[in-house]
Every structure is written in structure tokens, then in C-alpha cells.
Amino acid sequence: MVRRNLNDLLSFVTIAREGSFTRAAALLGVTQSALSQAISGLEARLEIRLLTRTTRSVSPTAAGERLLQAIGHRFDEIEAELDELSELRDKPTGTVRITCGDHVLKTTLLPKVAPLLHKYPDVKVEFDVNYGFRDIVADRFDAGVRLGDTIDKDMIAVPIGPKLRMAAVAAPDYFAKRPKPKRPEDLTKHSCINLRFPTHGGLYVWEFGRKGKELNVRVEGQVTLNSTPHIVQAALEGLGIAFLPELEFTPHIEEGRLVRVLDDWCAPFEGYYLYYPSRRQPSPAFALVLDALRSQEATVKKRR
């Protein structure tokens, strides 16, 4: 029997999952030419093509997809077992991959994880800043962070922060030329800064509530963005009314650079949750990160 090279198989799995030689090479710490040679050698030994290459993408062939399904999870299991061996060491080790948004990373994740990383130098955390709804299982993340009402029902969800409130704001110069809205319906007469969801491309419908009454408003404006830091900047530039979690605007409101409106229509709602697959046994490194992020009032919820 021809001896199979496990490095070549790992290279194939990584390329097939990433859909890119460039990203796979970066993850594996090798050159693209070395990866190309490894795949060519693997295909030659198996006498079958595993990957379809174009100038823009790489995807597995039918045979490649079959091989990926057969061996991909085995590499994941090996990696998980190696991580669990850290229980036998004096100090835990391992890498935890989390996908999240920019704001929760800055205000919650980094402040809570930093002391842990100082204490355990062999624990690593990789944050993927992404505003789309990533499939954490398919994309091989250990966990993701989302607002509580957007998490799939088959995930374990753990609160990592308090309830949030939205805020509608604009620069003083903007309101110097226009009356402030008194009710959410008045926003249809204003220029508003829209948020486009990266995953499905739709525009966020602004959600308000007061005394049990809910009201959704589709707004219009000159500017549409798909990241919250840029929405804050657009509001500071006087380009319209913005609508985001109030913590995004707090320092600008306190220093008078932004003016808040419709405050009584912004009711508290469930905040950020860390979520992860219920079927996977957490590694020691992940358990440490989870414990560091868990809010003091947190209760673990298995979505149903």
C-alpha cells in the first residue's frame, strides 16, 4: 500500500474548507507553492483530481468532497484531543476561535479575556470580526457572539453582558436645520443612516418599543453602511440620524458631539450571548475563556 502523507491530507482539508490557497497557506504557516506541490502529489498518488481551481476560487470535486467528509472531522477530533491533553499539564494550552462584532469585542470580550491571557500565556484566542451570521460549525469556530434573539435553537447560549438599549442620535448641526423627531414615525421625514446586513444584504428595520407597544420603521437616507464604527462616524459628520446600541454613542453624547432623540421609545432588550455547539465537549482552554466571559448573573441556556 502506498503510504499516505498526513501533512498532504491536512493541506487538502484546509484548502477545501477555506476555498483559497492563500488563506490555507496562512493558517498552516507554509508557502502557496508548497501547498500546490503537496496537493499535486496527493492527487497523483490517488490518481484522481480532488480540487477544482479557477482564477478566483478553489472548490472540491465530487471525489474531493467525499474525502473531505470522510477525514475532515477526524482532524478536528485529533486537534480536540490534543487540546484536552493540556489538563495533564501544569498550565492549560490551546487556541479558541471566536467570531463577533467590533463593538462587543472592544467593550466586552477583550477587557474580560485580557486578564486570562496574562495568567495563562499558553492559551491563545483568535477573534474574527464579522458582521454576518457565520456558521460556526462549518467555519470551525469554537464560539460566536450575537444578540440573544438571533441565536440558532440548537446552540448553548451564555449571557456575557447586561441588557442593552438602542439610541437614535444625530449631530447638533443636523438638528439645527430640522426639527427633532417626536415619535418613531417622524423618522420617515428625516435622512437616516442605514445599516445593511452583510449576510443576506437586507437593510436593518429600526425597532422601537414603549409601554408594551412595538413599532418598526423602515428609514431612508443618503448613506448606507455595513459596519457600526462607520455609522458612528457618519453621524458625527452630520449625515443623518443613526440608530445603534447606546454604548456605541455614549462618549459622543456625553461630550455633546451627538444629540439623542426618541429616548422613551428605546426599551431594554436581551444583550450579547456567547454561543457554541451543544454536541462538542469544550476544551480546557475554551472552558477558561467561557468562565472569563460569563456575566455574573449568567445562566446557561440550551436553545430549543
BELZICOR-V548178 format. One record per backbone hydrogen bond with DSSP energy under -1.0 kcal/mol. NH is the residue of the N-H (numbers start at 1). CO is the residue of the C=O. E is the energy in kcal/mol with one decimal. If there is no record, write none. Layout:
BEGIN
nh co e
NH CO E
NH CO E
END
This chain:
BEGIN
nh co e
9 5 -1.8
10 6 -2.6
11 7 -2.3
12 8 -2.3
13 9 -2.5
14 10 -2.4
15 11 -2.4
16 12 -2.7
17 13 -2.1
18 14 -2.4
19 15 -2.6
24 20 -1.8
25 21 -2.6
26 22 -1.8
27 23 -2.2
28 24 -2.3
29 25 -1.5
30 25 -1.8
35 31 -1.8
36 32 -2.6
37 33 -2.3
38 34 -2.1
39 35 -2.6
40 36 -2.4
41 37 -2.4
42 38 -2.2
43 39 -2.8
44 40 -2.1
45 41 -2.2
46 42 -2.2
47 43 -1.5
48 43 -1.4
52 59 -3.7
54 57 -2.6
59 52 -2.1
61 50 -2.3
65 61 -3.1
66 62 -1.9
67 63 -2.3
68 64 -2.7
69 65 -2.4
70 66 -1.5
71 67 -2.3
72 68 -2.5
75 71 -1.6
76 72 -1.5
77 73 -2.2
78 74 -2.2
79 75 -2.5
80 76 -2.4
81 77 -2.4
82 78 -2.3
83 79 -2.1
84 80 -2.1
85 81 -1.2
86 83 -1.6
87 84 -1.9
88 85 -2.0
89 86 -1.3
94 122 -1.6
96 124 -2.6
98 126 -2.9
99 143 -1.7
100 128 -2.5
105 101 -1.4
106 102 -2.1
107 103 -2.6
108 104 -1.9
109 104 -2.6
110 105 -2.5
112 108 -1.7
113 109 -2.6
114 110 -2.4
117 113 -2.2
118 114 -2.0
119 115 -1.8
120 116 -2.5
123 120 -1.8
124 94 -3.0
126 96 -2.8
128 98 -2.9
130 100 -3.0
134 132 -1.3
136 134 -1.0
139 135 -2.7
140 137 -1.0
141 136 -2.8
142 97 -1.8
143 97 -1.7
144 275 -2.1
145 99 -1.7
146 273 -1.9
148 271 -1.9
150 147 -2.1
155 152 -1.3
156 276 -2.7
157 301 -3.8
158 274 -2.9
160 272 -2.3
164 269 -2.4
167 244 -2.3
169 242 -2.4
170 259 -1.5
175 171 -1.5
176 172 -1.3
177 174 -1.1
186 183 -1.7
187 184 -1.8
188 185 -1.4
189 186 -1.8
190 187 -1.9
192 220 -2.9
193 241 -3.0
194 223 -2.2
196 225 -2.8
197 202 -3.1
201 197 -1.5
204 195 -2.9
206 217 -1.8
208 215 -2.6
209 265 -2.7
210 213 -2.3
213 210 -2.1
215 208 -2.6
217 206 -2.6
225 194 -2.5
231 227 -1.2
232 228 -2.2
233 229 -1.9
234 230 -2.4
235 231 -2.1
236 232 -2.1
237 233 -1.6
238 235 -1.8
239 234 -2.1
241 191 -2.1
242 169 -2.9
244 167 -1.6
246 165 -3.1
248 245 -2.3
249 246 -1.4
250 246 -1.3
253 249 -2.3
254 250 -2.7
255 251 -1.5
256 253 -1.3
257 252 -2.0
258 252 -1.5
259 170 -3.3
261 168 -2.7
265 262 -1.6
266 263 -1.6
269 164 -2.4
273 146 -3.1
274 158 -2.8
275 144 -2.7
276 156 -1.9
287 283 -2.6
288 284 -1.9
289 285 -2.1
290 286 -3.1
291 287 -2.2
292 288 -2.0
293 289 -2.0
294 290 -2.1
295 159 -2.1
298 295 -2.2
301 157 -2.5
303 155 -2.8
END
